[in-house]
Amino acid sequence: MSARRLAKEQPTEFSFSAENLEIAKQQIAKYPEGRQASAVIPLLWIAQRQGDGWLSEPAMRCVADMLGMAYIRVYEIATFYTMFNLSPVGKHLVQVCTTTPCWLRGSDDVVNACKKHIHEKPHTVSEDGTFSWMEVECLGACVNAPMVQVGDDFFEDLDGPKMEALLSDLRAGKNPEPGPQNERHSSEPMGGATTLLDKEIYAAQGEN
Amino acid sequence: MPTITVDGNEIEVEAGLTVLQACEMAGAEIPRFCYHERLSIAGNCRMCLVELEKSAKPIASCAMPVAEGMVVHTNTPTVKKAREGVMEFLLINHPLDCPICDQGGECDLQDQAMAYGVDSSRYDENKRAVEEKYMGPLIKTIMTRCIHCTRCVRFSTEVAGVEEIGAIGRGEDMEITTYLEQAVNSELSGNVIDLCPVGALTSKPYAFSARPWELRKTESVDVMDAVGSAIRVDSRGREVMRVLPRLHEDVNEEWISDKARFACDGLNRQRLDRPYIRVDGKLKPASWDEAFNLITSKISAVGGEKIAAITGDQVCLESMKALKDLWSALESPHLDCRQDGTPLGGGRGTYLFNSTIAAANQTDAVLLVGANPRWEAPVLNARIRKAYLDRLIPIGAVGPQTDLTYPHEVFGAGAQTLEQIANGQHTFAEKLKAAERPMLILGQGALAGPDGKAAITLAARIADTNGMLREDWNGFNVLHTAASRVGGLDLGFIPADGGRDTKQILSGCRSGDIELVYLLGADDLPEAGDKADVFGEAFVVYQGSHGDSGAHFADVILPGAAYTEKHGLWVNTEGRVQEAKAASFPPGEAREDWKIIRALSSAIGKPLDYNTLAELRASLFDAHPHLAAIDDISPGDISSIRALGEQSVGQLSGDPFALPIKDYYLTNPIARASETMAECSALFAQRQSDGKVTGTHG
């Protein structure tokens, strides 16, 4: 991870849409009077979603003004948490896990697929604007390593060709099914469960 | 009271102290970077690790409260190893640029690396490098040197009250910066330079100009405002290189304002270094004798009735005493130390900051009347802010809306609102009554206007009727802006019977009733314009240090000494007598001010009866015994405030109070001569015209 900076090109202003403003107000209302600053992370998250997946400088100021916080305090938070993107991202943000389990299971191939089909460099929007990719630390799906997160969805049990297929599906506007990409169910073994198959054990549980 | 054992010594300490404080009390020295007694505890530098028995790991002593029966070791091999380890980590990314670093020689990291570090490095990776951040014209940054102690962040947030400095990023990539690298908008910003334990934040005007060991250090007192902050003047040869704060718990703690710290380059510019005489409308250099002869001939021609004297804001007690004695020898009643035209004078209680500055920490309700303490006394303002943060006290203001770094309610603009509070018709009166230690702070803004007399009367009445005037608490406070004012009033440098005050002196000049005016450092007269508009045909003598507005009016200029160039006494706004020592000498032919007046008195033929500073001071202390107690306050009398409050108010003009300071950075001749202050002023003016923070604008 390198020093995270604000993007050079910034929109001139930001304000919440009516719908997001309502959600923001709900978030603020969760905290007692005088503790509105506690809602800063949810609000920044809403602002990031509204702002095409990245957080602009005017958005930070908008959130700071809503919560009565100093701009520098919001800036500190936005730069601290890596889930806030400080520069524009593609329509689909591909987050490739490269932590040890995924790396052992071949995340290098997944990264290479991203380099080939999106851009040589991470944090860079592809020419058609569809994608950008970045390496992230463990996303907690190690049983299905290697995996990526695209938008809000996990795509798991990947390898190089599967990743390339996934990217071309997304580019074509299809809606690929999230989850394991090798036809296994959840984190069960390939070909289905191999143990605890006796239905009676579940029946006995049901009686209690 | 818990009892703890430090290195075998058992001591009893107050509950709530930290282990670090307890160790200090037991005489064990604990190295630290992030811990600072006046800031909140961060606990992030880890330098203060000590060994605590029954604890598996060394503990950060700055963040651990003491508990009964703790056994602490500060000199074991474990502690030594822990300190060496922390120091090694701190130095991993710290550049080895001490030879070109301005902090060199007075650097906590350098000193502690010598004392607690190891003598070699095991690190041969690339060091981190961080871009420089712009923080304004006062603070120079070399952020690669930063060790992330966050003292500057805590200072600006907690003490200065401007949340502008922060730490962005995380871990190794953490960087200290202001929001979008804007200049820090605080009158106390320079203190982060002292707080910074390394060379990351250094003084921009002082950059690369001197090393600490080649400077002569003189203890002195600041005269940029009426607080009288304790300062240390560092000089090399004749030149004052920098001004640093000195610790004074009752006045400035360990902070000073930016003007006190950075206006010192004004001491070398615009100086009057020889006498001048106006010939055919132009000032021509002259000798002392020529200047004295001209003044003598004028004075003897017009006589005592037609001469007047006005003193300025930074004049020491000695020179005012000499001038007053000379004026009484000449039998002139026309003299005034209040060049801003306020109606102060009379009982000492009516013009002092009676509560004392330190008491601002304990107050539980504040009423500001025509005052902007943020500009008029930044150090005092920090104390009020602290009182607000500690207890969320109610703070009300009568006067213009200002940004004071703490929430306050503005009730009204002028004396009418004051009248309502005095009559108990205002809700804030109840808050004042309910408070145990309420403070009323009366600024010069309320006093200088047409309702000045009414304002001080009403303020005294409010103090009296709201329980502020008690034996154990005097809440009537006049906040002065001029360092010399209380001293002048103590000396009685105000019109004698039948005498004229500043405004009447000026109008007398124009009507021909006054034919000679002696301006002793008076550069901020209430009227501005050409000489003919202000002084008419009168002959103007200016004695002072800088070629400022007073000198432009002058027919004769007598070059005096600035506050760093003479031994002098000043009395601060709370009535504390303070001594400044000479750090250097006046330039050229300029002389110490009392000597000029003494020499002039001989030339006139009415020699003053003292020939040395000691004799002058003896005479001064004889006439005013309370001034002999240096660094002490002789309290003001409550009865005089009561009597003042009982006077009738008369018809109010209804004009709103106007604050005396229009531009914080340019309030006196020294600051106006300073390039640094001019730069700050320009930045401030730009910010005013911008109205607010404008996005990416740096």
Interface residues (C-beta under 8 A of the other chain):
Chain A: M1 S2 A3 R4 L6 Q10 T12 E57 P58 R61 A70 Y71 I72 R73 Y75 E76 T79 F80
Chain B: E163 E164 I165 G166 A167 I168 G169 R170 G171 D173 E175 T178 Y179 L180 V693 G695 T696
